[in-house]
Amino acid sequence: MGIVLPAGERLGAFLTLVIGAGVGVAALAVGTRNVSSQGAGETAFLVASSLGFIAVVVSAAILWQRAGRRATPSPSE
């Protein structure tokens, strides 16, 4: 995604990954707080990974939409 963005917007593609990692780590920390079995820990990891992925997709969609609005010239004629 960062390759097709304008030069000024490429940092935003990296930030989407940082947002997803942050959401995943936070969800993992909350989900494994009082885990007593291995199955519950695995479920918490799966949920945290899914939430991180969803955060990346949503933030990338927002970035893509904002970059599209800036790239489209406004009709001045």
Secondary structure as UniProt FT lines:
FT   TURN            2..4
FT   HELIX           7..9
FT   HELIX           10..31
FT   TURN            32..34
FT   HELIX           38..71
//
